[in-house]
Amino acid sequence: MNGKPLAVAMVVLLGTPAAAAPAPVYRVETACGTRPHCFPRVQAALDAAARDGAERWITIAIGSGTFREKPVVRRDRLRITGAGASRTRIVFDAVAQSAGRYDPANWGTPGSATLTIRASDIVLRDLTIENDFDYLANDALPEGDPRKLTAPQAVALLLDTGSDRLGFNGVSVLGYQDTLFTRGRRAWFRNGLIAGNIDFIFGDGALLIEDSEIRSRRRAAPTPPDGFESFVTAPSTPAAQPIGIVVHRARLTREGGVADGSVALGRPWHPTTRFPDGRYADPQAIGQAVFLDCHMDAHIHPDHWTGMAGTARDGTKTALFRPEDSRFFEMGSQGPGARRNPLAIRWQGPVTIASAKAYIFAGWNAAGEPRKRPR
């Protein structure tokens, strides 16, 4: 018997297979009117996307405007796009002193973040994320003034624990102290701007920053006796993790008011951690910061690296961690800030851009498209 008439009959009876419904594009606009899938707040669009349980990528397109809110990304496989870094802004002004309520562990520093990402396979493009807490006003207050906050950290972007494969392209991240906190697994930041002053790129995650501007911002407090006003990085990379914060082909610039020779490339952060025998600085946080083929303005201190105090076993802030014992490395530096005094850093990695990318992009489709790999 010829099977073709039977096949035709089955199509007539059952109909043609339905094509999979395309994923909706959720929009965020200052004025939505009656448009479907349009929301006045970023968090509302994120919540709508989270209710879609399908294993597919979803796009959230944010229009022009300033969105003053504190969104949290919890759904995997999201593309979040803006209308341009100068036109789409997500802004909030939380500060660590009072932001513990936003963090599951009641820690004010991550709790202060304007945008928190607790998901994987996230791509952000063409927008600004900012924490606009008035850091300079607080910094200008003299020590001992009862109005001065003792925890002025104000994170703009938190790559939270458990996040992985986060891509940023054309994104500006603006703050002062602790602007970008990386404590997830892997992230790639390119063609963007990160601005701040004290430890403004910090944490234990693997973060590759490429072809971007890293802008040091001024302080309002007097310059400390050691001459260091600010610090670009403060890595706390676990000793067993081969890649920490890697900066490639970046431009290290400064805004007005940042003095020559006043900013360190990095200092080693050993977070205070609870252990069975007490609470003290984590000895296994051997921070790694690497600068490859970067242009450095004259604000970079001639020592390039410096130390950082941590919590001793007696609870005092007297443990000093030296750059010589950290995983700090640079190669191919250019510009007036590239000249440096020799430091006897014992770690002899070195990290190359090839080895950094091999680790960052292992098993990761960084563009969110099939079979594409960053060069």
HUFENFEN-V838926 format. One record per backbone hydrogen bond with DSSP energy under -0.5 kcal/mol. CO is the residue of the C=O (numbers start at 0). NH is the residue of the N-H. If there is no record, write none. Layout:
co=CO nh=NH
co=CO nh=NH
//
This chain:
co=2 nh=6
co=3 nh=7
co=4 nh=8
co=5 nh=9
co=6 nh=10
co=7 nh=11
co=8 nh=12
co=9 nh=13
co=10 nh=14
co=23 nh=25
co=23 nh=58
co=25 nh=60
co=26 nh=38
co=27 nh=62
co=31 nh=34
co=34 nh=37
co=36 nh=26
co=38 nh=28
co=40 nh=44
co=41 nh=45
co=42 nh=46
co=43 nh=47
co=44 nh=48
co=45 nh=49
co=46 nh=50
co=48 nh=51
co=50 nh=52
co=53 nh=55
co=57 nh=78
co=58 nh=25
co=58 nh=60
co=59 nh=61
co=59 nh=80
co=60 nh=27
co=60 nh=62
co=64 nh=66
co=64 nh=88
co=65 nh=67
co=66 nh=68
co=66 nh=90
co=70 nh=115
co=71 nh=73
co=72 nh=117
co=76 nh=57
co=77 nh=79
co=77 nh=122
co=78 nh=59
co=78 nh=80
co=79 nh=124
co=80 nh=61
co=83 nh=86
co=83 nh=87
co=86 nh=64
co=86 nh=88
co=87 nh=127
co=88 nh=66
co=88 nh=90
co=89 nh=129
co=90 nh=68
co=91 nh=131
co=94 nh=97
co=94 nh=98
co=95 nh=98
co=98 nh=101
co=99 nh=102
co=102 nh=105
co=105 nh=107
co=106 nh=110
co=107 nh=111
co=108 nh=111
co=108 nh=154
co=109 nh=112
co=114 nh=157
co=115 nh=72
co=115 nh=117
co=116 nh=159
co=118 nh=163
co=119 nh=76
co=120 nh=77
co=121 nh=166
co=122 nh=79
co=123 nh=168
co=124 nh=81
co=125 nh=83
co=126 nh=171
co=127 nh=89
co=128 nh=173
co=129 nh=91
co=129 nh=131
co=132 nh=134
co=133 nh=137
co=134 nh=138
co=135 nh=139
co=136 nh=140
co=137 nh=140
co=141 nh=144
co=144 nh=147
co=150 nh=96
co=152 nh=95
co=153 nh=175
co=154 nh=113
co=155 nh=114
co=156 nh=158
co=156 nh=180
co=157 nh=116
co=157 nh=159
co=158 nh=182
co=159 nh=162
co=162 nh=184
co=163 nh=120
co=164 nh=121
co=165 nh=187
co=166 nh=123
co=167 nh=189
co=168 nh=125
co=169 nh=126
co=170 nh=192
co=171 nh=128
co=171 nh=173
co=172 nh=194
co=173 nh=130
co=175 nh=178
co=175 nh=196
co=176 nh=153
co=178 nh=155
co=178 nh=156
co=178 nh=180
co=179 nh=181
co=179 nh=201
co=180 nh=158
co=180 nh=182
co=181 nh=203
co=181 nh=204
co=184 nh=205
co=185 nh=165
co=186 nh=207
co=187 nh=167
co=188 nh=209
co=189 nh=169
co=189 nh=170
co=191 nh=212
co=192 nh=172
co=193 nh=214
co=194 nh=174
co=195 nh=216
co=196 nh=198
co=196 nh=199
co=196 nh=230
co=197 nh=177
co=199 nh=179
co=200 nh=233
co=201 nh=181
co=202 nh=235
co=204 nh=206
co=205 nh=186
co=206 nh=208
co=206 nh=245
co=207 nh=188
co=207 nh=209
co=208 nh=247
co=209 nh=190
co=211 nh=250
co=212 nh=193
co=212 nh=214
co=213 nh=215
co=213 nh=252
co=214 nh=195
co=215 nh=254
co=223 nh=226
co=226 nh=228
co=229 nh=263
co=230 nh=198
co=230 nh=199
co=231 nh=200
co=232 nh=266
co=233 nh=202
co=234 nh=268
co=236 nh=285
co=237 nh=240
co=239 nh=241
co=243 nh=206
co=243 nh=245
co=244 nh=289
co=245 nh=208
co=245 nh=247
co=246 nh=291
co=247 nh=210
co=249 nh=251
co=249 nh=294
co=250 nh=213
co=250 nh=252
co=251 nh=296
co=252 nh=215
co=254 nh=257
co=256 nh=258
co=258 nh=261
co=261 nh=228
co=261 nh=229
co=262 nh=300
co=263 nh=231
co=264 nh=232
co=265 nh=305
co=267 nh=269
co=268 nh=270
co=270 nh=281
co=272 nh=274
co=272 nh=279
co=274 nh=277
co=277 nh=274
co=277 nh=279
co=279 nh=272
co=280 nh=282
co=281 nh=284
co=283 nh=238
co=283 nh=285
co=284 nh=286
co=286 nh=326
co=287 nh=244
co=288 nh=328
co=289 nh=246
co=290 nh=330
co=291 nh=248
co=293 nh=295
co=293 nh=333
co=294 nh=251
co=295 nh=336
co=296 nh=299
co=297 nh=260
co=298 nh=261
co=298 nh=262
co=300 nh=303
co=301 nh=340
co=302 nh=304
co=303 nh=264
co=303 nh=265
co=305 nh=267
co=307 nh=320
co=309 nh=318
co=310 nh=280
co=311 nh=314
co=315 nh=311
co=315 nh=317
co=318 nh=309
co=318 nh=320
co=319 nh=321
co=320 nh=307
co=321 nh=324
co=322 nh=325
co=323 nh=345
co=325 nh=327
co=325 nh=346
co=326 nh=288
co=328 nh=290
co=330 nh=292
co=333 nh=295
co=334 nh=337
co=342 nh=344
co=351 nh=355
co=352 nh=356
co=353 nh=357
co=354 nh=358
co=355 nh=359
co=356 nh=360
co=358 nh=361
co=360 nh=363
co=362 nh=364
co=363 nh=365
co=364 nh=367
co=368 nh=371
//
